[in-house]
Amino acid sequence: MDLPFLIPPLPYGHVEDNVYRGGYPKLRHLRFLKRLKLKTIVSLTPDPVNYEEFKTFCKEQNIENIHVRVEKPKDSLPLTYAKVAQIIQIILDTSKLPIFVHCLDGSVITGVIFMCLRKLQLWDNSIIHIEYRRYTRDDDISSEAIEFLEKYNGEIVIPEKIPHWLWNGQIPFKKHPTMKIRLPESYETEGKYLFVIRS
């Protein structure tokens, strides 16, 4: 008997090594997600993902499902700088990788989160906008999303152990040129600003 097709939760994307993004995970997507060998699923939704098959899937695969309450976008972007910082810090936690991040549609909320992550990675804004648009239905980016990225000033706490894709494991500055970051206390006291042990 033929197995059913592997169906990703579109708009699906492989962001970085062990970091994935996509749309709301429905029952038909679970076989695909199983192949990613996830440790964490972050749900940026009004309510937790709570259908029985999903809960059973997470339990059987030893996946931690973290729900961060985010309302459905309507007239405004339902995100705060502090909430974005919270989510990025989860993504930077190597103990939670591989990780899958999703919202209701996989584009607006998830897109803004990864725009801010790219800003942390020192990407040029024009390239960040192009990546954001790749995951939208109409290949567009709202002025509100652009403004959020430009004005973003949430403080992001950098963990002691960082993923290799963050600055190639190196911190080439004491102060990030466009974002607020806080280094681990050991780096402040020992003056280890220019090197981080890669995970």
C-alpha positions as CSV (number, residue, x, y, z in Angstrom):
1,M,0.0,0.0,0.0
2,D,1.3,3.4,-1.0
3,L,2.0,5.8,1.9
4,P,0.4,9.2,1.7
5,F,2.4,12.1,0.3
6,L,4.6,14.1,2.6
7,I,2.9,17.5,2.8
8,P,4.7,20.5,4.4
9,P,2.7,23.2,6.3
10,L,2.9,25.9,3.6
11,P,4.4,28.4,3.3
12,Y,7.2,26.2,4.6
13,G,10.8,27.2,4.7
14,H,14.2,26.1,6.0
15,V,15.5,29.3,7.6
16,E,18.8,28.1,9.0
17,D,20.4,24.8,10.1
18,N,17.8,23.2,12.4
19,V,15.4,26.2,12.1
20,Y,12.2,25.8,10.1
21,R,9.1,28.0,9.6
22,G,5.7,27.4,8.1
23,G,1.9,27.5,8.4
24,Y,-0.4,26.1,11.0
25,P,0.4,22.4,11.4
26,K,-2.7,20.3,10.5
27,L,-3.1,16.6,10.7
28,R,-1.9,16.0,7.1
29,H,1.4,17.8,7.9
30,L,2.5,15.7,10.8
31,R,4.3,13.0,8.8
32,F,6.4,15.7,7.1
33,L,7.2,17.4,10.5
34,K,8.2,14.0,11.9
35,R,11.1,13.8,9.4
36,L,12.6,17.1,10.8
37,K,13.3,15.3,14.2
38,L,12.1,18.4,16.0
39,K,12.7,19.2,19.6
40,T,10.5,22.3,19.7
41,I,7.4,23.7,18.0
42,V,6.6,27.3,18.7
43,S,3.0,28.3,18.0
44,L,2.4,32.0,17.6
45,T,-1.4,31.8,17.7
46,P,-4.4,33.1,19.6
47,D,-5.0,29.6,21.1
48,P,-2.7,26.6,21.6
49,V,-2.7,23.9,18.9
50,N,-4.8,21.3,20.9
51,Y,-6.3,18.7,18.6
52,E,-5.6,15.2,19.9
53,E,-3.5,14.0,17.1
54,F,-1.1,16.9,17.4
55,K,-0.8,16.5,21.2
56,T,-0.1,12.8,20.7
57,F,2.4,13.5,18.0
58,C,4.4,15.9,20.2
59,K,4.3,13.4,23.1
60,E,5.4,10.5,21.0
61,Q,8.2,12.5,19.3
62,N,9.3,14.2,22.6
63,I,8.6,17.6,21.1
64,E,8.1,20.6,23.4
65,N,5.2,22.8,22.1
66,I,5.6,26.4,23.3
67,H,2.6,28.5,22.8
68,V,3.1,32.3,22.6
69,R,-0.2,34.0,22.5
70,V,-0.5,36.2,19.4
71,E,-3.8,37.5,18.1
72,K,-4.8,37.2,14.4
73,P,-3.6,40.2,12.5
74,K,-6.4,42.6,11.6
75,D,-6.1,46.3,11.6
76,S,-2.7,46.3,13.2
77,L,0.3,44.1,13.8
78,P,-0.4,42.2,17.1
79,L,3.2,42.0,18.3
80,T,5.3,43.9,20.8
81,Y,9.0,44.3,20.8
82,A,9.3,42.4,24.1
83,K,7.3,39.4,22.6
84,V,9.5,39.3,19.5
85,A,12.6,39.3,21.7
86,Q,11.1,36.4,23.7
87,I,10.5,34.4,20.6
88,I,14.0,35.1,19.1
89,Q,15.6,34.0,22.4
90,I,13.8,30.7,22.1
91,I,15.1,30.3,18.6
92,L,18.7,31.1,19.7
93,D,18.5,28.4,22.5
94,T,20.5,25.5,21.0
95,S,18.9,23.1,23.5
96,K,15.6,23.7,21.6
97,L,16.9,22.9,18.1
98,P,15.7,21.6,15.7
99,I,12.8,24.0,16.0
100,F,9.7,24.8,13.9
101,V,8.0,28.2,14.2
102,H,4.5,28.8,12.9
103,C,1.6,31.2,13.1
104,L,-1.9,31.0,11.6
105,D,-0.9,31.6,8.0
106,G,2.9,31.2,8.1
107,S,3.5,34.6,6.7
108,V,2.6,37.7,8.6
109,I,3.6,37.0,12.3
110,T,6.2,34.4,11.5
111,G,7.6,36.7,8.8
112,V,8.1,39.6,11.2
113,I,9.8,37.3,13.7
114,F,12.3,36.2,11.1
115,M,12.8,39.7,9.7
116,C,14.0,40.7,13.2
117,L,16.2,37.6,13.4
118,R,17.8,38.5,10.1
119,K,18.3,42.0,11.4
120,L,20.1,40.5,14.4
121,Q,22.2,38.5,11.9
122,L,23.2,41.8,10.2
123,W,21.3,41.2,7.0
124,D,20.6,44.2,4.7
125,N,17.0,45.5,5.0
126,S,16.4,45.1,1.3
127,I,17.3,41.4,1.4
128,I,15.2,41.0,4.5
129,H,12.2,42.4,2.7
130,I,12.7,40.1,-0.3
131,E,12.8,37.0,2.0
132,Y,9.6,38.2,3.8
133,R,7.7,38.6,0.5
134,R,8.7,35.1,-0.6
135,Y,6.4,33.7,2.0
136,T,3.3,35.9,1.2
137,R,0.6,35.1,-1.2
138,D,0.8,38.3,-3.1
139,D,4.6,38.8,-2.9
140,D,4.0,42.0,-0.8
141,I,5.2,43.5,2.4
142,S,3.1,46.0,4.4
143,S,4.3,49.4,5.4
144,E,3.5,48.4,9.0
145,A,5.9,45.4,8.9
146,I,8.6,47.6,7.4
147,E,8.2,50.2,10.1
148,F,8.2,47.5,12.8
149,L,11.5,46.2,11.5
150,E,13.1,49.7,11.2
151,K,11.9,50.8,14.7
152,Y,12.5,47.5,16.5
153,N,14.3,48.1,19.8
154,G,13.5,45.1,21.9
155,E,16.5,43.9,24.0
156,I,17.6,40.4,23.0
157,V,19.6,38.4,25.5
158,I,22.4,36.4,23.7
159,P,22.9,33.0,25.3
160,E,26.2,31.6,26.5
161,K,26.1,29.0,23.7
162,I,24.9,30.3,20.3
163,P,24.0,28.5,17.1
164,H,26.8,28.4,14.5
165,W,24.7,30.4,12.0
166,L,24.6,33.5,14.3
167,W,27.5,35.6,13.3
168,N,29.4,32.4,12.4
169,G,29.9,31.9,16.1
170,Q,31.7,35.2,16.4
171,I,30.6,38.4,18.1
172,P,32.4,41.2,16.2
173,F,31.2,44.0,18.3
174,K,30.6,45.2,21.8
175,K,27.4,46.8,20.7
176,H,25.2,45.6,17.9
177,P,25.0,48.4,15.2
178,T,21.1,48.4,14.9
179,M,19.7,46.4,17.8
180,K,19.8,46.2,21.6
181,I,21.5,43.0,22.8
182,R,22.7,41.8,26.2
183,L,25.7,39.5,26.4
184,P,26.0,36.8,29.0
185,E,27.6,38.1,32.3
186,S,30.7,35.9,31.7
187,Y,31.4,37.8,28.5
188,E,31.1,41.1,30.3
189,T,33.4,40.2,33.2
190,E,35.9,38.3,31.2
191,G,36.0,40.6,28.2
192,K,35.1,37.9,25.7
193,Y,33.5,40.1,23.1
194,L,35.1,38.8,20.0
195,F,34.7,35.0,20.3
196,V,31.9,32.6,21.2
197,I,32.4,28.8,21.3
198,R,30.4,27.4,18.5
199,S,27.7,24.8,19.2
